Amino acid sequence: MLNDPATQLVALWWGVVYVLWTLHVLGGGDVRVFMALVTFFPDPGMVVALWGGLALASIAWLVALYRRDALGLLVQAGQGMSGGRYPSREDLKEQGRPTTPGLVLGALAYLWFIT
């Protein structure tokens, strides 16, 4: 069973998003949606589509909320995380934004391309 490439893909990405959840980079609902979609569609294309949708939703939130300061805040957050500073649970609750719509759009794009 563990020799199956689909099982390995699902296990790998479940682990990745679980770690991102424990670091408070992603919220629990977003992680559950990601895990479910990767389980139902164990294809690298789905993973790419989900990350693309997640990135687009995150960038849209940044631009909508912070306009001109969005790029600076993104760079600042990246520097903080590369230095080992991740958002706290309180930060995620107060300032986090749902990215489930981005995941869903990524999944829809994937499904559209494979049909």
C-alpha positions, 0 to 999 in steps of 0.5 A: 500500500505504501508503494502506491504513488497516489498514497505517497502523494497524499501522505506527503501533502497531508504532512506538509499542510499539517506542519503548516497548521501546527505553525499557524500558517494555515487555518484548520478549515483550510487544511481539512479542505486541502486534505480532502481534495488531495485525497479525492484527487491524488494528482500533482496537478491538483496540488499545484492548483490548490497552492495556486488558488491559495496564493491568489486568494492570499494575495487578493486579501493582502491587496484588498486590505493593505493596498500599497503596503501589501508587498512590504507586508508580504516581504516582512512576513516572509522574513519573519518566517524564514527567521523562525517567527510564525504567527501565533494562534491569536494572530491567526484568529485576529488577522487571519483570513479564510482562504478556502475560496482560493482552494475551491477555485484552484480545485475547480480550475484543476477539474476544468482542465482535466475534463 
